[in-house]
Amino acid sequence: MDVAIVAESQTPDEPTRDIYFETKRRGLSVRYIPIQRLSVRIADGNAVVETRGGRVDASVVVIRGIGYVIDSSTFMRRVSILKILEREGTVTINPVDALLSCRNKLETIYLLSKAGVPVPPTAVTEDLYYGYITAKDMGKVVLKPIQGSRGFGAMMFEDPEQAFQVMRTLLITRNPLYIQKYVEKPNRDIRIIVVDGRPIGCMYRVSTTWKTNIAQGAVGVPCKITPELEEIAVKATNAIGLIYSGVDIGEGREGYVVFEVNASPDWRGFKQATGVNPAVHLVDYIQRILKK
């Protein structure tokens, strides 16, 4: 088998189907495997990742998702199996460590900042008083889940007293506080998809609310990519160690800032806005890997 595609859903989403059918169209052997079906057998110094149907012997594994609503034991099992595949010589896209960095917003924002990528002022804590003082100092803030996507669970506050009550509830339920200064911007942000060090397209995500995610009702509109945007998107992708990514950029009053870097971006809205199918570029990269 040349390529396996792994995700949590029993039914692949549109980007996953795009990758599957583009891979198949190129004449490569490909299989979709729900991550729950991956097992590992360890004996006599050997580790074999397999399913009921036998060994997973793919040269390349495209990881489209590990799962969000899972406990820590399930999470550790899935990550370990993917790492075993890597250690046994399989190329993973994206690499497991990079996927984990993107899953953790604290790690993401740290790596971006260290690489010189502009990001919003951010604080992360489990100290309620520290969080309250931070919200007062920042003025208008956004509280986000430290793990999350598509804008789900993000909340904006102008009143630090209201923020305090929500932060208190989050800490009671053992959720850390991820606090960002709200960036004043137009009713849109910019999504750029990067594959193998090259931006392949750009769109505005235009919204009637402060959330600019397509999943939250925003509409994709074509955007002309500039050299500055291209540099930011590539730099952000490289800082995390990703092969391909979706980079979300805000047009702040003091310049561009990167809000998120997505390791398994949904690109339905991107395809509609730009006419570009990222799967074509991703499978180009996979073919180059297989020829080495």
Rosetta silent file (secondary structure, phi, psi, omega in degrees, C-alpha in Angstrom):
SEQUENCE: MDVAIVAESQTPDEPTRDIYFETKRRGLSVRYIPIQRLSVRIADGNAVVETRGGRVDASVVVIRGIGYVIDSSTFMRRVSILKILEREGTVTINPVDALLSCRNKLETIYLLSKAGVPVPPTAVTEDLYYGYITAKDMGKVVLKPIQGSRGFGAMMFEDPEQAFQVMRTLLITRNPLYIQKYVEKPNRDIRIIVVDGRPIGCMYRVSTTWKTNIAQGAVGVPCKITPELEEIAVKATNAIGLIYSGVDIGEGREGYVVFEVNASPDWRGFKQATGVNPAVHLVDYIQRILKK
SCORE:     score description
SCORE:     0.000 S_00000001
   1 L     0.000  132.543  179.241    0.000    0.000    0.000 S_00000001
   2 L   -80.026  -49.209 -170.682    1.322    3.435   -0.947 S_00000001
   3 E  -134.450  135.161  167.419   -0.904    5.705    1.164 S_00000001
   4 E  -118.418  142.751  177.103   -3.174    5.326    4.188 S_00000001
   5 E  -116.560  127.420 -173.536   -5.397    8.158    5.390 S_00000001
   6 E  -119.874  132.834  172.822   -6.272    8.169    9.084 S_00000001
   7 E  -157.097  173.536 -175.223   -8.978   10.118   10.899 S_00000001
   8 L   -81.308  -35.663 -172.510  -11.496    9.526   13.660 S_00000001
   9 L   -67.690  142.316  173.674  -14.741    9.646   11.687 S_00000001
  10 L   -69.249  -28.949  178.373  -16.218    6.480   10.242 S_00000001
  11 L  -110.770  115.270 -177.104  -17.319    8.602    7.269 S_00000001
  12 L   -60.361  142.476  175.774  -14.490   10.706    5.767 S_00000001
  13 L   -78.628  178.819 -173.192  -15.099   14.461    5.495 S_00000001
  14 H   -61.972  -47.309  177.584  -14.734   16.338    2.210 S_00000001
  15 H   -59.209  -38.599  178.801  -10.988   17.168    2.443 S_00000001
  16 H   -64.769  -41.497  176.994  -10.254   13.544    3.355 S_00000001
  17 H   -64.349  -38.759  177.772  -12.289   12.336    0.377 S_00000001
  18 H   -57.989  -45.934 -179.563  -10.455   14.818   -1.843 S_00000001
  19 H   -64.932  -43.430 -179.044   -7.103   13.358   -0.789 S_00000001
  20 H   -59.136  -52.518 -174.307   -8.367    9.797   -1.192 S_00000001
  21 H   -72.950  -31.121  175.983   -9.748   10.238   -4.704 S_00000001
  22 H   -68.416  -38.903  177.263   -6.831   12.372   -5.912 S_00000001
  23 H   -63.838  -44.643 -179.965   -4.416    9.704   -4.684 S_00000001
  24 H   -64.641  -38.127 -179.850   -6.437    6.998   -6.394 S_00000001
  25 H   -62.164  -29.727  179.470   -6.632    9.050   -9.609 S_00000001
  26 L   -79.796   -1.179  179.607   -2.814    9.083   -9.737 S_00000001
  27 L    86.254   12.067  178.428   -2.772    5.290   -9.758 S_00000001
  28 L   -90.431  147.980  175.528   -1.504    4.946   -6.191 S_00000001
  29 L   -79.537  134.503 -173.531   -2.918    2.374   -3.801 S_00000001
  30 E  -145.925  147.668  179.920   -4.782    4.097   -0.951 S_00000001
  31 E  -143.028  138.742  173.205   -6.898    3.108    2.025 S_00000001
  32 E   -96.092  131.505 -178.168   -8.946    5.067    4.548 S_00000001
  33 E  -130.540  115.404  170.186   -8.618    3.788    8.139 S_00000001
  34 E   -59.394  136.057 -172.531  -10.586    5.134   11.123 S_00000001
  35 H   -61.906  -25.370  177.703   -8.003    5.673   13.845 S_00000001
  36 H   -63.310  -23.839 -176.741   -9.991    3.488   16.246 S_00000001
  37 H   -84.268   -8.313  178.420   -9.189    0.511   13.993 S_00000001
  38 L   -78.471  129.650  175.546   -5.421    0.888   14.385 S_00000001
  39 E  -128.495  164.336  177.514   -3.874   -1.596   16.788 S_00000001
  40 E  -132.355  138.077  177.182   -0.273   -2.429   17.649 S_00000001
  41 E  -119.528  124.497 -177.776    1.290   -5.800   18.411 S_00000001
  42 E  -120.683  123.431  178.916    4.683   -5.849   20.163 S_00000001
  43 E  -163.111  143.480  174.705    6.696   -9.049   20.554 S_00000001
  44 L    55.095   37.898  177.267   10.280  -10.265   20.232 S_00000001
  45 L    79.649    4.488 -179.507   11.647   -6.773   19.742 S_00000001
  46 E  -116.397  148.563  175.434    9.252   -5.980   16.888 S_00000001
  47 E  -124.548  127.345 -179.506    6.263   -3.620   16.697 S_00000001
  48 E  -123.770  121.432  173.562    3.561   -4.107   14.067 S_00000001
  49 E   -90.237  128.256 -173.151    0.742   -1.623   13.518 S_00000001
  50 E  -148.095  169.062  170.198   -2.238   -3.457   12.093 S_00000001
  51 E  -121.595 -175.463  176.995   -6.006   -3.612   11.682 S_00000001
  52 L   -58.380  -28.730 -177.271   -8.290   -6.641   11.584 S_00000001
  53 L   -84.731   -0.577  178.746   -7.307   -6.940    7.931 S_00000001
  54 E   121.537 -169.453 -173.747   -3.597   -7.180    8.630 S_00000001
  55 E   -66.150  140.965  172.642   -0.491   -5.046    8.796 S_00000001
  56 L   -87.974  102.175 -173.260   -0.595   -1.354    7.887 S_00000001
  57 L  -110.739   27.840 -179.342    2.298   -1.275    5.439 S_00000001
  58 L   -67.202  143.457  174.430    1.717    2.138    3.867 S_00000001
  59 L   -75.026  -33.236 -179.671    4.749    4.181    2.860 S_00000001
  60 E  -129.601  133.677  173.350    2.877    7.404    3.690 S_00000001
  61 E  -118.151  120.062  175.816    0.158    7.970    6.299 S_00000001
  62 E   -92.589  118.430 -176.665   -1.879   11.159    6.025 S_00000001
  63 E   -98.222  108.613 -178.830   -3.239   12.002    9.488 S_00000001
  64 L   -97.185   -4.707  177.392   -6.451   13.982    9.176 S_00000001
  65 L   172.644  146.600  177.606   -7.437   13.790   12.820 S_00000001
  66 L  -106.210  -26.351 -177.436   -6.737   12.160   16.171 S_00000001
  67 L   112.165  143.300 -178.562  -10.050   13.027   17.858 S_00000001
  68 L  -109.669  -44.190 -176.093  -11.092   15.708   20.346 S_00000001
  69 L   -90.347   70.487 -179.257  -13.757   14.268   22.633 S_00000001
  70 L  -138.894  155.384  179.053  -11.555   11.516   24.025 S_00000001
  71 L   -82.319  172.698 -173.589   -9.976   10.804   27.393 S_00000001
  72 H   -65.654  -33.796 -179.783   -6.253   11.018   28.066 S_00000001
  73 H   -67.067  -43.028  177.752   -5.701    7.255   27.850 S_00000001
  74 H   -64.715  -41.229  178.376   -7.294    7.040   24.400 S_00000001
  75 H   -60.115  -46.380 -179.168   -5.349   10.087   23.303 S_00000001
  76 H   -64.095  -39.675  178.829   -2.048    8.576   24.471 S_00000001
  77 H   -61.267  -46.790 -177.086   -2.805    5.259   22.742 S_00000001
  78 H   -66.028  -44.508  179.610   -3.546    6.935   19.416 S_00000001
  79 H   -62.710  -43.403 -178.859   -0.523    9.226   19.550 S_00000001
  80 H   -61.583  -42.251 -179.821    1.774    6.328   20.506 S_00000001
  81 H   -64.077  -41.566  178.521    0.588    4.199   17.591 S_00000001
  82 H   -65.199  -38.335  177.725    1.154    7.058   15.136 S_00000001
  83 H   -67.357  -35.568  176.549    4.622    7.631   16.601 S_00000001
  84 H   -62.725  -42.402  176.276    5.395    3.926   16.255 S_00000001
  85 H   -56.588  -45.226  178.437    4.494    4.156   12.567 S_00000001
  86 H   -60.349  -47.740 -176.040    6.935    7.061   12.226 S_00000001
  87 H   -66.852  -25.171  178.821    9.703    5.243   14.085 S_00000001
  88 L   -88.109    6.571  171.658    9.225    2.162   11.935 S_00000001
  89 L   107.086   -0.814  177.798    9.893    4.225    8.804 S_00000001
  90 L   -78.466  138.661  173.888    6.484    5.456    7.661 S_00000001
  91 E   -83.728  123.285  178.038    6.279    9.090    6.521 S_00000001
  92 E  -105.783  138.392 -179.968    3.454   10.842    8.375 S_00000001
  93 E  -130.979  112.095   -2.745    1.754   13.952    7.013 S_00000001
  94 L   -79.661  162.184  176.348    1.636   16.008    9.043 S_00000001
  95 L   -56.131  146.020 -173.075    4.398   14.778   11.410 S_00000001
  96 H   -60.293  -45.225 -179.078    2.974   13.684   14.750 S_00000001
  97 H   -61.260  -37.745  178.211    4.940   16.196   16.875 S_00000001
  98 H   -67.932  -39.336  175.538    3.804   19.041   14.627 S_00000001
  99 H   -59.287  -43.512 -178.958    0.197   17.857   14.869 S_00000001
 100 H   -67.117  -36.337  176.968    0.464   17.856   18.656 S_00000001
 101 H   -63.108  -39.485  179.470    1.953   21.367   18.660 S_00000001
 102 H   -71.442  -32.317  179.561   -1.005   22.607   16.618 S_00000001
 103 H   -66.547  -28.820 -177.278   -3.487   20.853   18.853 S_00000001
 104 L  -101.276  105.038 -175.656   -2.051   22.749   21.843 S_00000001
 105 H   -62.317  -30.981  177.486   -2.695   26.478   21.391 S_00000001
 106 H   -64.579  -46.755  178.665   -0.127   27.361   24.073 S_00000001
 107 H   -62.474  -42.143 -179.624    2.599   25.447   22.241 S_00000001
 108 H   -59.731  -50.260 -174.500    1.504   26.969   18.923 S_00000001
 109 H   -66.945  -34.007  177.364    1.561   30.559   20.143 S_00000001
 110 H   -65.003  -49.731 -178.144    4.956   30.013   21.808 S_00000001
 111 H   -63.367  -40.045  178.281    6.559   28.541   18.683 S_00000001
 112 H   -63.244  -47.910 -178.345    5.127   31.283   16.471 S_00000001
 113 H   -61.460  -42.809  179.877    6.305   34.036   18.784 S_00000001
 114 H   -64.069  -28.742 -179.955    9.817   32.542   19.072 S_00000001
 115 L   -84.929    0.979  179.322   10.020   32.398   15.284 S_00000001
 116 L    83.627   15.330  177.098    9.189   36.102   15.004 S_00000001
 117 L   -83.902  129.686 -178.951    5.652   35.575   13.698 S_00000001
 118 L   -66.976  130.602 -179.098    3.317   38.345   14.920 S_00000001
 119 L  -136.546  160.246  176.084    0.662   37.000   17.341 S_00000001
 120 L   -68.270  148.893  171.674   -1.892   38.579   19.729 S_00000001
 121 L   -55.121  132.864 -170.922   -0.782   39.191   23.332 S_00000001
 122 E  -139.007  143.580  172.419   -1.635   35.948   25.153 S_00000001
 123 E  -135.052  142.934 -179.982   -1.652   34.605   28.705 S_00000001
 124 E  -133.098  128.963 -172.803   -2.274   31.020   29.845 S_00000001
 125 E  -157.849  165.759  166.750   -2.866   30.126   33.479 S_00000001
 126 L  -117.922   11.444 -178.309   -4.759   28.087   36.062 S_00000001
 127 L   -98.868  111.640 -174.875   -4.618   30.988   38.555 S_00000001
 128 H   -60.692  -44.572 -178.905   -8.011   32.723   38.706 S_00000001
 129 H   -64.309  -41.281  177.583   -6.682   35.964   40.157 S_00000001
 130 H   -59.692  -43.468  179.465   -3.896   36.079   37.540 S_00000001
 131 H   -63.953  -40.332 -179.771   -6.503   35.555   34.812 S_00000001
 132 H   -64.470  -46.747  178.634   -8.743   38.283   36.216 S_00000001
 133 H   -63.184  -38.767  178.028   -5.917   40.844   36.399 S_00000001
 134 H   -62.058  -44.068  179.159   -4.836   39.889   32.875 S_00000001
 135 H   -62.639  -39.362  177.540   -8.366   40.467   31.553 S_00000001
 136 H   -64.750  -42.360 -177.945   -8.459   43.883   33.262 S_00000001
 137 H   -68.224  -39.858 -176.888   -5.070   44.833   31.821 S_00000001
 138 H   -75.976  -27.138 -179.066   -5.879   43.682   28.281 S_00000001
 139 L    90.811  -93.306  178.888   -9.291   45.340   28.163 S_00000001
 140 L   -99.684  123.395 -172.866  -11.182   43.354   25.546 S_00000001
 141 E  -130.005  161.266  172.602  -10.258   39.660   25.632 S_00000001
 142 E  -120.850  127.714  172.008  -11.084   36.334   24.048 S_00000001
 143 E   -97.761  129.843 -179.084  -11.156   33.130   26.090 S_00000001
 144 E  -127.676  151.347  167.624  -10.476   30.012   24.008 S_00000001
 145 L   -64.251  140.621 -179.939  -10.230   26.293   24.732 S_00000001
 146 L   -68.773  -23.917  168.014   -6.557   25.339   24.731 S_00000001
 147 L  -117.546  131.839  179.472   -7.623   22.516   22.426 S_00000001
 148 L   167.417  169.761  179.467  -10.230   23.362   19.842 S_00000001
 149 L  -156.307  167.323  174.192  -11.042   24.367   16.304 S_00000001
 150 L    62.568   16.327  177.220  -13.577   26.181   14.125 S_00000001
 151 L    80.625    1.658 -178.603  -14.167   28.828   16.774 S_00000001
 152 L   -68.339  130.597  176.997  -16.214   26.516   18.985 S_00000001
 153 L    85.441   -6.791  177.832  -16.115   27.560   22.624 S_00000001
 154 L   -76.579  135.882 -177.311  -14.335   30.893   22.028 S_00000001
 155 E  -132.994  138.781 -179.645  -15.884   33.746   24.035 S_00000001
 156 E  -107.699  140.105 -179.462  -15.244   37.492   23.918 S_00000001
 157 E  -135.917  135.127  169.345  -15.455   39.772   26.971 S_00000001
 158 L  -102.717  -22.372 -179.338  -15.206   43.530   27.456 S_00000001
 159 L  -100.918  115.238 -178.736  -16.170   43.345   31.141 S_00000001
 160 H   -63.699  -23.457  178.884  -13.497   41.674   33.318 S_00000001
 161 H   -70.167  -40.040  175.804  -16.149   40.831   35.935 S_00000001
 162 H   -66.728  -41.786  177.714  -18.057   38.727   33.415 S_00000001
 163 H   -59.491  -38.798 -179.773  -14.790   37.164   32.287 S_00000001
 164 H   -58.588  -45.968 -177.568  -14.029   36.347   35.932 S_00000001
 165 H   -62.695  -41.147  179.773  -17.249   34.357   36.360 S_00000001
 166 H   -69.997  -40.918  178.580  -16.593   32.305   33.217 S_00000001
 167 H   -62.157  -39.608  178.180  -12.935   31.754   34.148 S_00000001
 168 H   -60.726  -44.406  179.008  -14.012   30.547   37.584 S_00000001
 169 H   -64.016  -41.592  179.020  -16.376   28.016   35.989 S_00000001
 170 H   -60.887  -42.597 -178.677  -13.685   26.842   33.577 S_00000001
 171 H   -70.075  -35.080  176.347  -11.242   26.250   36.423 S_00000001
 172 H   -60.603  -37.370  179.384  -13.849   24.384   38.486 S_00000001
 173 L   -89.498   14.943  174.038  -14.254   22.018   35.530 S_00000001
 174 L    62.499   43.196  172.860  -10.427   21.726   35.317 S_00000001
 175 L  -112.009  126.749  177.697   -9.953   23.695   32.130 S_00000001
 176 L   -66.772  162.423 -178.768   -6.933   26.025   31.919 S_00000001
 177 E   -99.537  119.501  175.975   -7.432   29.650   30.954 S_00000001
 178 E  -112.431  108.765 -170.156   -6.203   30.675   27.504 S_00000001
 179 E  -118.352  124.871  177.151   -6.617   34.443   27.305 S_00000001
 180 E  -123.523  142.343  172.780   -5.865   36.600   24.263 S_00000001
 181 E   -66.576  130.566  179.715   -6.169   40.325   23.773 S_00000001
 182 L   -67.158  131.382  179.498   -8.919   40.947   21.219 S_00000001
 183 L   -97.475  115.117  177.045   -7.506   42.270   17.959 S_00000001
 184 L   -67.167  127.742 -174.671   -9.659   44.978   16.394 S_00000001
 185 L  -152.097  169.894  172.493   -9.989   44.101   12.701 S_00000001
 186 L   -63.313  175.570 -178.507  -12.403   44.338    9.771 S_00000001
 187 L   -78.578   49.745 -177.408  -15.304   41.891    9.676 S_00000001
 188 E  -164.967  163.527  162.864  -13.008   39.307    8.135 S_00000001
 189 E  -135.413 -174.555 -174.958   -9.725   37.459    8.458 S_00000001
 190 E  -120.679  129.297  174.453   -7.421   35.799    5.941 S_00000001
 191 E  -112.077  124.074  176.076   -6.967   32.061    5.412 S_00000001
 192 E  -119.896  131.608  174.755   -3.896   30.920    3.468 S_00000001
 193 E  -102.948  128.825 -178.983   -3.193   27.276    2.725 S_00000001
 194 E  -113.610  133.924  174.447    0.468   26.317    2.478 S_00000001
 195 E  -131.483  123.011  176.738    1.727   23.042    0.990 S_00000001
 196 L    52.461   47.735  174.126    5.407   22.075    1.003 S_00000001
 197 L    79.717   10.217 -177.131    6.650   25.590    1.700 S_00000001
 198 E  -135.713  126.130  173.518    4.445   27.333   -0.873 S_00000001
 199 E   -66.031  130.881 -178.644    1.142   29.177   -0.442 S_00000001
 200 E  -105.247   -4.530  179.089   -1.348   27.728   -2.920 S_00000001
 201 E   172.960  167.092 -173.538   -4.166   30.205   -2.380 S_00000001
 202 E  -148.201  139.015  174.177   -5.695   32.865   -0.187 S_00000001
 203 E  -141.929  152.063  165.318   -9.217   33.862    0.814 S_00000001
 204 E   -83.630  143.108  169.447  -10.967   36.333    3.062 S_00000001
 205 E  -110.163  104.477 -172.213  -13.415   34.809    5.520 S_00000001
 206 E   -96.975  131.641 -173.562  -16.092   37.490    5.791 S_00000001
 207 L  -135.776  158.928  173.828  -18.486   37.402    8.731 S_00000001
 208 L   -94.608   -2.599  177.802  -21.294   39.390   10.324 S_00000001
 209 L  -124.363  179.452 -179.290  -19.921   38.546   13.801 S_00000001
 210 L   -72.821  -19.506  176.224  -16.495   38.719   15.433 S_00000001
 211 L   -84.937  130.050 -174.237  -15.959   35.022   14.685 S_00000001
 212 L  -114.773   22.934  177.696  -14.676   34.540   11.149 S_00000001
 213 L   -79.085  141.378  174.921  -14.704   30.750   10.889 S_00000001
 214 H   -58.176  -38.666  179.986  -16.517   29.187    7.927 S_00000001
 215 H   -64.824  -18.363  179.416  -18.044   26.748   10.437 S_00000001
 216 H   -99.560    9.435  175.620  -19.510   29.769   12.267 S_00000001
 217 L   106.096   -0.192  177.694  -21.200   31.157    9.153 S_00000001
 218 L   -67.875  158.187 -178.416  -18.415   33.189    7.520 S_00000001
 219 E  -116.469  134.157  178.798  -18.269   33.287    3.706 S_00000001
 220 E   -80.655  132.684  179.489  -15.100   32.717    1.682 S_00000001
 221 E  -131.277  136.585 -178.835  -14.121   35.462   -0.772 S_00000001
 222 E   -55.830  145.320 -178.496  -11.021   35.394   -3.031 S_00000001
 223 L  -135.150  137.198  176.638   -8.024   37.300   -1.699 S_00000001
 224 L   -84.268  124.951 -179.172   -4.861   38.366   -3.504 S_00000001
 225 L   -82.515  133.931  179.541   -1.813   37.131   -1.656 S_00000001
 226 L  -102.045  163.689  176.287    0.956   39.670   -1.129 S_00000001
 227 H   -56.856  -35.628  179.723    4.661   38.964   -0.510 S_00000001
 228 H   -66.767  -44.946  178.608    4.180   39.966    3.145 S_00000001
 229 H   -64.122  -40.568  179.073    1.266   37.562    3.628 S_00000001
 230 H   -60.358  -45.022 -179.626    3.172   34.828    1.830 S_00000001
 231 H   -62.902  -43.370 -179.378    6.181   35.286    4.119 S_00000001
 232 H   -63.248  -45.474 -176.771    4.041   35.212    7.271 S_00000001
 233 H   -64.475  -44.113 -179.585    2.145   32.073    6.199 S_00000001
 234 H   -67.560  -42.516  179.881    5.270   30.131    5.237 S_00000001
 235 H   -62.284  -41.392  179.247    7.132   31.248    8.361 S_00000001
 236 H   -65.349  -41.854  179.788    4.224   30.192   10.586 S_00000001
 237 H   -63.712  -45.285 -179.983    3.978   26.793    8.891 S_00000001
 238 H   -66.618  -34.690 -178.943    7.706   26.166    9.208 S_00000001
 239 H   -61.422  -32.275 -179.977    7.746   27.290   12.855 S_00000001
 240 H   -87.911  -21.029 -178.648    5.392   24.437   13.749 S_00000001
 241 L    89.874   29.087 -175.812    7.124   21.914   11.494 S_00000001
 242 L   -93.172  149.256  171.997    4.167   21.252    9.194 S_00000001
 243 L   -82.144  -42.432  175.631    4.154   19.961    5.621 S_00000001
 244 E  -139.003  155.271 -174.164    0.801   21.601    4.907 S_00000001
 245 E  -160.158  164.482  166.042   -1.341   23.980    6.922 S_00000001
 246 E  -116.544  118.122 -175.575   -4.143   26.487    7.025 S_00000001
 247 E  -106.644  125.792 -178.512   -2.886   29.777    8.460 S_00000001
 248 E  -103.791  121.407 -172.029   -5.424   32.291    9.830 S_00000001
 249 E  -123.432  132.111  176.847   -4.241   35.907    9.751 S_00000001
 250 E  -101.743  147.387  177.689   -5.934   39.008   11.146 S_00000001
 251 E   -95.894   81.423 -179.089   -5.580   42.543    9.808 S_00000001
 252 E   -75.992  168.261 -179.008   -4.936   44.362   13.070 S_00000001
 253 L   -64.829  -26.581 -179.186   -4.535   48.116   13.440 S_00000001
 254 L  -103.994   11.958  178.699   -0.793   47.673   13.930 S_00000001
 255 E   124.738 -174.696 -177.987   -0.354   45.098   11.171 S_00000001
 256 E   -73.033  146.662  171.058   -0.977   41.429   10.552 S_00000001
 257 E  -136.272  145.790  176.972   -1.227   38.874   13.363 S_00000001
 258 E   -93.147  122.826  178.281   -1.526   35.096   13.157 S_00000001
 259 E   -86.728  -47.051 -174.272   -4.470   33.720   15.125 S_00000001
 260 E  -145.325  154.464  166.486   -4.209   30.013   14.369 S_00000001
 261 E  -126.507  122.489 -174.071   -2.231   27.458   12.397 S_00000001
 262 E  -104.198  126.298 -177.671   -4.290   24.417   11.430 S_00000001
 263 L   -86.520  -17.904  176.679   -2.597   21.074   10.830 S_00000001
 264 L  -135.172   64.380 -171.785   -5.681   19.426    9.278 S_00000001
 265 L   -65.171  141.766  169.221   -7.503   22.366    7.712 S_00000001
 266 L   -80.771  131.969 -174.593  -11.021   22.040    6.386 S_00000001
 267 L  -125.140   22.508  177.824  -10.933   23.484    2.884 S_00000001
 268 H   -60.031  -50.964 -179.958  -14.496   23.310    1.562 S_00000001
 269 H   -65.094  -35.193  178.759  -14.930   27.087    1.729 S_00000001
 270 H   -63.297  -45.478  178.660  -11.405   27.607    0.408 S_00000001
 271 H   -59.783  -43.846 -178.843  -12.102   25.447   -2.663 S_00000001
 272 H   -65.781  -38.449 -176.113  -15.308   27.344   -3.403 S_00000001
 273 H   -77.503  -37.010 -171.776  -13.658   30.756   -2.999 S_00000001
 274 H  -106.829  -20.322 -173.655  -10.398   30.103   -4.857 S_00000001
 275 L    76.208    8.010 -178.552  -11.109   27.197   -7.188 S_00000001
 276 L  -102.283  128.945  175.452   -7.974   25.513   -5.789 S_00000001
 277 L   -99.819  107.084 -177.972   -8.140   21.954   -4.470 S_00000001
 278 H   -58.067  -25.013 -179.362   -5.346   21.546   -1.887 S_00000001
 279 H   -59.867  -34.975  179.642   -5.482   17.759   -2.317 S_00000001
 280 H   -60.801  -45.592 -178.886   -3.875   18.105   -5.756 S_00000001
 281 H   -71.074  -36.053  179.969   -0.859   19.881   -4.288 S_00000001
 282 H   -68.059  -40.484  179.380   -0.671   17.535   -1.297 S_00000001
 283 H   -72.133  -29.463  170.100   -0.668   14.446   -3.504 S_00000001
 284 H   -55.291  -46.632  179.965    2.028   16.068   -5.663 S_00000001
 285 H   -63.605  -43.041  179.896    4.131   16.162   -2.497 S_00000001
 286 H   -60.774  -42.100  178.471    3.242   12.560   -1.626 S_00000001
 287 H   -62.587  -37.719  176.988    4.333   11.378   -5.063 S_00000001
 288 H   -64.565  -37.749  177.876    7.675   13.110   -4.653 S_00000001
 289 H   -64.518  -43.323 -176.489    8.118   11.341   -1.316 S_00000001
 290 H   -68.117  -24.887 -179.202    7.283    7.953   -2.825 S_00000001
 291 H   -80.684  -15.180 -177.603    9.827    8.424   -5.628 S_00000001
 292 L   -72.851    0.000    0.000   12.699    8.982   -3.196 S_00000001
